Amino acid sequence: MIAVAMNDEAFARQIPKAELHLHIEGTLEPELAFALAERNGVPLRFDSVEALREAYDFEDLQSFLDLYYENASVLLERQDFHDLTWAYLERAKADGVRHAEIMFDPQTHTDRGVAFATVIGGIGDALARAEPELGISTRLILCFLRHLSEESAFATLEAARPFLSQITAVGLDSGERGNPPSKFERVFAAAKELGLRRVAHAGEEGPPAYVVEALDLLDVERIDHGVRCIEDEALVRRLAAEKVPLTVCPLSNVRLCVFDSLEHHDLPQLLEAGLVVTINSDDPPYFGGYVADNYAAVTRAFGFDRATIVALAKASFEASFLDDAAKAEHLAAVDAFAAS
């Protein structure tokens, strides 16, 4: 890895890439939040877009989640979920995203009385437009909220049954503290029986042991975040040997105080240990940047050369749930971009 000029940040921004760790509810820009609040007659406690944006300053994961769930109250109708998803997809197109695996949190909405069909219907309306209109293929990941009960997760999985043709995988998100992956072992086993792929947030605020639980008890194929794995040498060796991808979100990790600055992020150590690492945005308006901003930020902070950027972009496709033929097509596109 060597120092690079500013034009390599543009290279990092524009290179074809996949985004694998993106919460669609977390893409709610303050401007859209106010527009939907007005459309649906939902009061917000903030006086202006500027005041809401200023609130995007967090002490930890829970302080973010409190605002995240509060803002979700403006999402009520099928069109709202379409508009939210389409706004993200247009931004992703500008960021060089060719494939997006999008997480959604149905319990955030069904607990407010919004039907599961309304949520997935609106998101699906936008995803159906993504490939023909924007050239972005998509997959949908249903996430269970880990601070809620196993019973609630099972009810959500049951509600998803009529829509399984639209769902590729299940995931696990929300606050890690006190909510180990083992809490949802039976739910993930049931999801696997339904043919769903599996991912889980682990090792962000939670300890490396949560990563081990996600692998051994939930049988996950990717770890979302996973940055605290570096604290356990045996786990790092395992992740490298088994080529388990980590969907790392650098700007999110800094904004949520997992690291005190980007320069102190352990991304270089993860790469040097031979781990499969992808770069993603998580909840971009809340955390200071979309996926291209994350690519540019790590390029600048760590002096990544173009070979490293290309490797990160390729890893994003290799770690995706696309079939081998689609992966090969995208990997060729990365090579063509780099050569040009």
HUWO-V707215 format. One record per helix or strand of 3 or more residues. SS is the DSSP state (@ for helix, = for strand). FROM is the first residue (numbers start at 1). LEN is the number of residues. Records with the same first field share a line. If there is no record, write none. Layout:
# HUWO-V707215
SS = FROM-LEN / FROM-LEN
This chain:
# HUWO-V707215
@ = 7-8 / 24-4 / 30-11 / 49-6 / 61-14 / 78-17 / 106-5 / 116-19 / 150-17 / 181-13 / 208-9 / 227-5 / 233-10 / 250-6 / 262-3 / 267-6 / 284-4 / 291-12 / 306-13 / 324-16
= = 17-7 / 97-8 / 137-9 / 169-5 / 197-6 / 222-4 / 245-4 / 277-3
